[in-house]
Structures are given as C-alpha cells and as structure tokens.
C-alpha cells in the first residue's frame, strides 16, 4: 500500500526502471505552467518549464532568449513594439 501523502494527485507518478530491473513508481512534484507572453498570451518559446530549484542551477542563457524583452514578450509582440517605438 502507498503511504497517505502519495495518494493525492498533487504529486505526479513517474514509472522508473531500477538498475536491478524492477519497475517502481516515483512521486515527483509537477512542473509549473509554461511562461506566457505579456502582450498576447501565447506560450513563450525558449523558456523552460522547470521547478525553481532547477532554474537556479541553469545558466542565464538557457532561462530565456537573449534579446530585448526575452522571456516577457513573444517575437511577434516584440516586433510590433519596436516598430511602434520607431514610429514615435
């Protein structure tokens, strides 16, 4: 029987194969929701869905795209913003 803390679906079930050949179930915390564009709300490309402790050890260049507003705006909204500012 699984322990009580593993009965809820707060933790996701991951099937793992041990070196001894047994199949066991590991319980892991779920990943956070994907990052969204502040302008249009689409999912941002190049921004990983990782837990905070994994994001801490990740290099800055892998956390978000290396461009202005990287990790905040999608490429289409960024283009609109740059064009609008150039026209002002």
N, CA, C and O atoms as a GROMACS GRO file, in nm:
protein
  352
    1UNK      N    1   0.084  -0.119   0.000
    1UNK     CA    2   0.000   0.000   0.000
    1UNK      C    3   0.088   0.125   0.000
    1UNK      O    4   0.191   0.129   0.067
    2UNK      N    5   0.047   0.226  -0.076
    2UNK     CA    6   0.124   0.350  -0.076
    2UNK      C    7   0.090   0.431   0.048
    2UNK      O    8  -0.019   0.418   0.105
    3UNK      N    9   0.184   0.515   0.090
    3UNK     CA   10   0.160   0.597   0.208
    3UNK      C   11   0.061   0.708   0.172
    3UNK      O   12   0.042   0.740   0.055
    4UNK      N   13  -0.001   0.766   0.274
    4UNK     CA   14  -0.108   0.862   0.254
    4UNK      C   15  -0.068   0.983   0.172
    4UNK      O   16  -0.148   1.034   0.094
    5UNK      N   17   0.054   1.030   0.189
    5UNK     CA   18   0.096   1.150   0.118
    5UNK      C   19   0.109   1.127  -0.032
    5UNK      O   20   0.114   1.223  -0.109
    6UNK      N   21   0.113   1.001  -0.075
    6UNK     CA   22   0.124   0.971  -0.218
    6UNK      C   23  -0.010   0.940  -0.283
    6UNK      O   24  -0.016   0.916  -0.404
    7UNK      N   25  -0.117   0.942  -0.206
    7UNK     CA   26  -0.247   0.907  -0.262
    7UNK      C   27  -0.310   1.021  -0.340
    7UNK      O   28  -0.388   0.998  -0.433
    8UNK      N   29  -0.278   1.146  -0.303
    8UNK     CA   30  -0.337   1.259  -0.375
    8UNK      C   31  -0.264   1.277  -0.507
    8UNK      O   32  -0.152   1.229  -0.525
    9UNK      N   33  -0.328   1.347  -0.599
    9UNK     CA   34  -0.267   1.368  -0.730
    9UNK      C   35  -0.184   1.496  -0.735
    9UNK      O   36  -0.153   1.546  -0.843
   10UNK      N   37  -0.150   1.550  -0.616
   10UNK     CA   38  -0.061   1.666  -0.612
   10UNK      C   39   0.073   1.629  -0.673
   10UNK      O   40   0.132   1.707  -0.747
   11UNK      N   41   0.120   1.510  -0.641
   11UNK     CA   42   0.246   1.461  -0.696
   11UNK      C   43   0.216   1.375  -0.818
   11UNK      O   44   0.122   1.296  -0.817
   12UNK      N   45   0.298   1.390  -0.921
   12UNK     CA   46   0.275   1.308  -1.041
   12UNK      C   47   0.349   1.176  -1.027
   12UNK      O   48   0.453   1.168  -0.961
   13UNK      N   49   0.296   1.074  -1.090
   13UNK     CA   50   0.356   0.940  -1.084
   13UNK      C   51   0.444   0.920  -1.205
   13UNK      O   52   0.403   0.941  -1.319
   14UNK      N   53   0.568   0.878  -1.179
   14UNK     CA   54   0.664   0.854  -1.286
   14UNK      C   55   0.714   0.712  -1.273
   14UNK      O   56   0.765   0.672  -1.168
   15UNK      N   57   0.700   0.634  -1.380
   15UNK     CA   58   0.749   0.496  -1.379
   15UNK      C   59   0.897   0.497  -1.407
   15UNK      O   60   0.941   0.557  -1.505
   16UNK      N   61   0.976   0.433  -1.321
   16UNK     CA   62   1.121   0.426  -1.337
   16UNK      C   63   1.162   0.280  -1.334
   16UNK      O   64   1.101   0.198  -1.264
   17UNK      N   65   1.265   0.249  -1.408
   17UNK     CA   66   1.322   0.114  -1.405
   17UNK      C   67   1.452   0.120  -1.328
   17UNK      O   68   1.541   0.197  -1.362
   18UNK      N   69   1.464   0.039  -1.224
   18UNK     CA   70   1.583   0.040  -1.140
   18UNK      C   71   1.696  -0.039  -1.207
   18UNK      O   72   1.671  -0.117  -1.298
   19UNK      N   73   1.820  -0.018  -1.162
   19UNK     CA   74   1.930  -0.096  -1.218
   19UNK      C   75   1.912  -0.247  -1.199
   19UNK      O   76   1.966  -0.327  -1.275
   20UNK      N   77   1.836  -0.285  -1.097
   20UNK     CA   78   1.811  -0.427  -1.073
   20UNK      C   79   1.705  -0.486  -1.165
   20UNK      O   80   1.680  -0.606  -1.162
   21UNK      N   81   1.641  -0.401  -1.246
   21UNK     CA   82   1.543  -0.450  -1.341
   21UNK      C   83   1.398  -0.438  -1.294
   21UNK      O   84   1.306  -0.472  -1.368
   22UNK      N   85   1.376  -0.389  -1.171
   22UNK     CA   86   1.240  -0.375  -1.121
   22UNK      C   87   1.178  -0.246  -1.173
   22UNK      O   88   1.249  -0.148  -1.196
   23UNK      N   89   1.048  -0.246  -1.192
   23UNK     CA   90   0.975  -0.125  -1.227
   23UNK      C   91   0.915  -0.069  -1.099
   23UNK      O   92   0.841  -0.138  -1.029
   24UNK      N   93   0.948   0.057  -1.067
   24UNK     CA   94   0.897   0.120  -0.947
   24UNK      C   95   0.831   0.252  -0.984
   24UNK      O   96   0.855   0.306  -1.092
   25UNK      N   97   0.748   0.303  -0.895
   25UNK     CA   98   0.682   0.431  -0.915
   25UNK      C   99   0.747   0.535  -0.826
   25UNK      O  100   0.755   0.517  -0.705
   26UNK      N  101   0.793   0.644  -0.886
   26UNK     CA  102   0.846   0.758  -0.812
   26UNK      C  103   0.741   0.868  -0.814
   26UNK      O  104   0.666   0.880  -0.911
   27UNK      N  105   0.736   0.946  -0.708
   27UNK     CA  106   0.641   1.056  -0.697
   27UNK      C  107   0.717   1.186  -0.703
   27UNK      O  108   0.800   1.214  -0.616
   28UNK      N  109   0.690   1.268  -0.805
   28UNK     CA  110   0.760   1.394  -0.825
   28UNK      C  111   0.661   1.509  -0.826
   28UNK      O  112   0.544   1.491  -0.860
   29UNK      N  113   0.708   1.627  -0.787
   29UNK     CA  114   0.622   1.745  -0.795
   29UNK      C  115   0.600   1.780  -0.942
   29UNK      O  116   0.687   1.758  -1.026
   30UNK      N  117   0.484   1.835  -0.970
   30UNK     CA  118   0.451   1.870  -1.107
   30UNK      C  119   0.528   1.993  -1.153
   30UNK      O  120   0.570   2.075  -1.071
   31UNK      N  121   0.546   2.003  -1.284
   31UNK     CA  122   0.614   2.120  -1.339
   31UNK      C  123   0.518   2.238  -1.340
   31UNK      O  124   0.397   2.221  -1.350
   32UNK      N  125   0.574   2.360  -1.331
   32UNK     CA  126   0.488   2.478  -1.337
   32UNK      C  127   0.433   2.499  -1.478
   32UNK      O  128   0.480   2.438  -1.574
   33UNK      N  129   0.335   2.586  -1.489
   33UNK     CA  130   0.275   2.616  -1.620
   33UNK      C  131   0.378   2.686  -1.708
   33UNK      O  132   0.472   2.748  -1.658
   34UNK      N  133   0.360   2.676  -1.837
   34UNK     CA  134   0.452   2.738  -1.932
   34UNK      C  135   0.444   2.889  -1.922
   34UNK      O  136   0.339   2.945  -1.890
   35UNK      N  137   0.556   2.957  -1.950
   35UNK     CA  138   0.561   3.103  -1.948
   35UNK      C  139   0.476   3.158  -2.063
   35UNK      O  140   0.475   3.102  -2.172
   36UNK      N  141   0.406   3.268  -2.036
   36UNK     CA  142   0.316   3.328  -2.134
   36UNK      C  143   0.363   3.467  -2.172
   36UNK      O  144   0.426   3.537  -2.093
   37UNK      N  145   0.332   3.506  -2.295
   37UNK     CA  146   0.365   3.639  -2.345
   37UNK      C  147   0.278   3.741  -2.274
   37UNK      O  148   0.158   3.719  -2.255
   38UNK      N  149   0.339   3.855  -2.233
   38UNK     CA  150   0.264   3.959  -2.164
   38UNK      C  151   0.171   4.034  -2.258
   38UNK      O  152   0.074   4.096  -2.214
   39UNK      N  153   0.200   4.029  -2.388
   39UNK     CA  154   0.117   4.101  -2.485
   39UNK      C  155  -0.004   4.022  -2.531
   39UNK      O  156  -0.117   4.068  -2.518
   40UNK      N  157   0.021   3.902  -2.585
   40UNK     CA  158  -0.089   3.827  -2.648
   40UNK      C  159  -0.125   3.698  -2.574
   40UNK      O  160  -0.230   3.640  -2.601
   41UNK      N  161  -0.041   3.653  -2.480
   41UNK     CA  162  -0.076   3.536  -2.400
   41UNK      C  163  -0.035   3.403  -2.459
   41UNK      O  164  -0.070   3.299  -2.403
   42UNK      N  165   0.038   3.402  -2.571
   42UNK     CA  166   0.082   3.275  -2.627
   42UNK      C  167   0.197   3.218  -2.545
   42UNK      O  168   0.263   3.291  -2.471
   43UNK      N  169   0.222   3.088  -2.557
   43UNK     CA  170   0.331   3.024  -2.486
   43UNK      C  171   0.464   3.071  -2.543
   43UNK      O  172   0.482   3.074  -2.665
   44UNK      N  173   0.557   3.108  -2.455
   44UNK     CA  174   0.686   3.158  -2.500
   44UNK      C  175   0.779   3.042  -2.537
   44UNK      O  176   0.789   2.944  -2.464
   45UNK      N  177   0.844   3.056  -2.650
   45UNK     CA  178   0.943   2.958  -2.694
   45UNK      C  179   1.076   2.989  -2.625
   45UNK      O  180   1.107   3.106  -2.599
   46UNK      N  181   1.153   2.888  -2.596
   46UNK     CA  182   1.286   2.908  -2.540
   46UNK      C  183   1.288   2.934  -2.391
   46UNK      O  184   1.394   2.962  -2.335
   47UNK      N  185   1.172   2.923  -2.324
   47UNK     CA  186   1.167   2.940  -2.178
   47UNK      C  187   1.128   2.805  -2.120
   47UNK      O  188   1.016   2.760  -2.143
   48UNK      N  189   1.217   2.739  -2.045
   48UNK     CA  190   1.187   2.604  -1.997
   48UNK      C  191   1.081   2.602  -1.888
   48UNK      O  192   1.066   2.697  -1.812
   49UNK      N  193   1.008   2.491  -1.883
   49UNK     CA  194   0.912   2.467  -1.775
   49UNK      C  195   0.984   2.385  -1.669
   49UNK      O  196   0.981   2.262  -1.673
   50UNK      N  197   1.047   2.450  -1.577
   50UNK     CA  198   1.122   2.379  -1.473
   50UNK      C  199   1.086   2.433  -1.336
   50UNK      O  200   1.039   2.546  -1.322
   51UNK      N  201   1.111   2.351  -1.235
   51UNK     CA  202   1.089   2.391  -1.097
   51UNK      C  203   1.196   2.492  -1.057
   51UNK      O  204   1.305   2.492  -1.115
   52UNK      N  205   1.168   2.577  -0.958
   52UNK     CA  206   1.263   2.683  -0.922
   52UNK      C  207   1.403   2.633  -0.886
   52UNK      O  208   1.501   2.698  -0.922
   53UNK      N  209   1.414   2.520  -0.817
   53UNK     CA  210   1.548   2.472  -0.779
   53UNK      C  211   1.629   2.432  -0.901
   53UNK      O  212   1.752   2.438  -0.897
   54UNK      N  213   1.563   2.391  -1.008
   54UNK     CA  214   1.634   2.355  -1.130
   54UNK      C  215   1.670   2.479  -1.211
   54UNK      O  216   1.772   2.482  -1.279
   55UNK      N  217   1.584   2.580  -1.204
   55UNK     CA  218   1.612   2.706  -1.273
   55UNK      C  219   1.731   2.778  -1.210
   55UNK      O  220   1.804   2.850  -1.278
   56UNK      N  221   1.751   2.760  -1.079
   56UNK     CA  222   1.863   2.826  -1.011
   56UNK      C  223   1.997   2.779  -1.064
   56UNK      O  224   2.090   2.859  -1.079
   57UNK      N  225   2.008   2.650  -1.094
   57UNK     CA  226   2.137   2.596  -1.139
   57UNK      C  227   2.156   2.609  -1.290
   57UNK      O  228   2.265   2.584  -1.341
   58UNK      N  229   2.051   2.648  -1.360
   58UNK     CA  230   2.058   2.661  -1.506
   58UNK      C  231   2.128   2.793  -1.541
   58UNK      O  232   2.104   2.894  -1.476
   59UNK      N  233   2.214   2.793  -1.644
   59UNK     CA  234   2.276   2.920  -1.683
   59UNK      C  235   2.173   3.020  -1.735
   59UNK      O  236   2.068   2.982  -1.787
   60UNK      N  237   2.205   3.147  -1.721
   60UNK     CA  238   2.110   3.253  -1.758
   60UNK      C  239   2.070   3.245  -1.905
   60UNK      O  240   1.956   3.276  -1.940
   61UNK      N  241   2.163   3.204  -1.990
   61UNK     CA  242   2.134   3.199  -2.134
   61UNK      C  243   2.033   3.090  -2.170
   61UNK      O  244   1.975   3.094  -2.278
   62UNK      N  245   2.011   2.992  -2.081
   62UNK     CA  246   1.913   2.887  -2.107
   62UNK      C  247   1.778   2.914  -2.042
   62UNK      O  248   1.682   2.842  -2.065
   63UNK      N  249   1.771   3.020  -1.959
   63UNK     CA  250   1.646   3.052  -1.890
   63UNK      C  251   1.549   3.128  -1.978
   63UNK      O  252   1.428   3.114  -1.964
   64UNK      N  253   1.602   3.211  -2.069
   64UNK     CA  254   1.517   3.290  -2.157
   64UNK      C  255   1.598   3.333  -2.278
   64UNK      O  256   1.721   3.332  -2.272
   65UNK      N  257   1.533   3.371  -2.388
   65UNK     CA  258   1.606   3.412  -2.509
   65UNK      C  259   1.690   3.537  -2.484
   65UNK      O  260   1.653   3.624  -2.406
   66UNK      N  261   1.803   3.545  -2.552
   66UNK     CA  262   1.895   3.658  -2.540
   66UNK      C  263   1.857   3.768  -2.638
   66UNK      O  264   1.925   3.788  -2.739
   67UNK      N  265   1.749   3.839  -2.609
   67UNK     CA  266   1.707   3.952  -2.691
   67UNK      C  267   1.629   4.046  -2.601
   67UNK      O  268   1.591   4.008  -2.490
   68UNK      N  269   1.604   4.168  -2.646
   68UNK     CA  270   1.525   4.259  -2.562
   68UNK      C  271   1.388   4.198  -2.531
   68UNK      O  272   1.324   4.138  -2.617
   69UNK      N  273   1.345   4.214  -2.408
   69UNK     CA  274   1.218   4.158  -2.359
   69UNK      C  275   1.214   4.005  -2.371
   69UNK      O  276   1.105   3.948  -2.379
   70UNK      N  277   1.328   3.940  -2.373
   70UNK     CA  278   1.334   3.794  -2.380
   70UNK      C  279   1.273   3.734  -2.254
   70UNK      O  280   1.310   3.773  -2.143
   71UNK      N  281   1.182   3.639  -2.270
   71UNK     CA  282   1.114   3.578  -2.157
   71UNK      C  283   0.992   3.656  -2.111
   71UNK      O  284   0.925   3.615  -2.017
   72UNK      N  285   0.962   3.769  -2.177
   72UNK     CA  286   0.846   3.850  -2.142
   72UNK      C  287   0.750   3.860  -2.260
   72UNK      O  288   0.630   3.837  -2.246
   73UNK      N  289   0.805   3.896  -2.378
   73UNK     CA  290   0.724   3.911  -2.499
   73UNK      C  291   0.763   3.806  -2.602
   73UNK      O  292   0.879   3.765  -2.610
   74UNK      N  293   0.665   3.762  -2.681
   74UNK     CA  294   0.695   3.672  -2.792
   74UNK      C  295   0.756   3.753  -2.906
   74UNK      O  296   0.756   3.876  -2.901
   75UNK      N  297   0.808   3.686  -3.008
   75UNK     CA  298   0.876   3.756  -3.117
   75UNK      C  299   0.782   3.850  -3.192
   75UNK      O  300   0.824   3.956  -3.236
   76UNK      N  301   0.656   3.812  -3.208
   76UNK     CA  302   0.561   3.894  -3.283
   76UNK      C  303   0.528   4.023  -3.207
   76UNK      O  304   0.526   4.131  -3.266
   77UNK      N  305   0.504   4.012  -3.077
   77UNK     CA  306   0.473   4.131  -2.997
   77UNK      C  307   0.595   4.221  -2.986
   77UNK      O  308   0.582   4.344  -2.984
   78UNK      N  309   0.714   4.162  -2.978
   78UNK     CA  310   0.836   4.241  -2.973
   78UNK      C  311   0.852   4.321  -3.101
   78UNK      O  312   0.890   4.438  -3.096
   79UNK      N  313   0.825   4.260  -3.215
   79UNK     CA  314   0.836   4.329  -3.344
   79UNK      C  315   0.739   4.447  -3.349
   79UNK      O  316   0.776   4.556  -3.393
   80UNK      N  317   0.615   4.425  -3.304
   80UNK     CA  318   0.516   4.533  -3.302
   80UNK      C  319   0.562   4.648  -3.212
   80UNK      O  320   0.546   4.764  -3.247
   81UNK      N  321   0.620   4.614  -3.096
   81UNK     CA  322   0.665   4.715  -3.002
   81UNK      C  323   0.781   4.796  -3.059
   81UNK      O  324   0.784   4.919  -3.045
   82UNK      N  325   0.876   4.730  -3.123
   82UNK     CA  326   0.991   4.800  -3.181
   82UNK      C  327   0.946   4.893  -3.294
   82UNK      O  328   0.992   5.007  -3.303
   83UNK      N  329   0.856   4.844  -3.379
   83UNK     CA  330   0.805   4.926  -3.490
   83UNK      C  331   0.729   5.047  -3.434
   83UNK      O  332   0.745   5.158  -3.484
   84UNK      N  333   0.647   5.026  -3.332
   84UNK     CA  334   0.569   5.135  -3.273
   84UNK      C  335   0.660   5.241  -3.211
   84UNK      O  336   0.634   5.360  -3.224
   85UNK      N  337   0.767   5.198  -3.145
   85UNK     CA  338   0.859   5.294  -3.084
   85UNK      C  339   0.939   5.369  -3.189
   85UNK      O  340   0.972   5.486  -3.170
   86UNK      N  341   0.972   5.303  -3.301
   86UNK     CA  342   1.045   5.369  -3.409
   86UNK      C  343   0.960   5.475  -3.477
   86UNK      O  344   1.013   5.574  -3.529
   87UNK      N  345   0.829   5.455  -3.477
   87UNK     CA  346   0.739   5.550  -3.542
   87UNK      C  347   0.708   5.672  -3.456
   87UNK      O  348   0.660   5.773  -3.506
   88UNK      N  349   0.736   5.662  -3.326
   88UNK     CA  350   0.707   5.775  -3.235
   88UNK      C  351   0.800   5.890  -3.260
   88UNK      O  352   0.789   5.992  -3.193
   0.00000   0.00000   0.00000
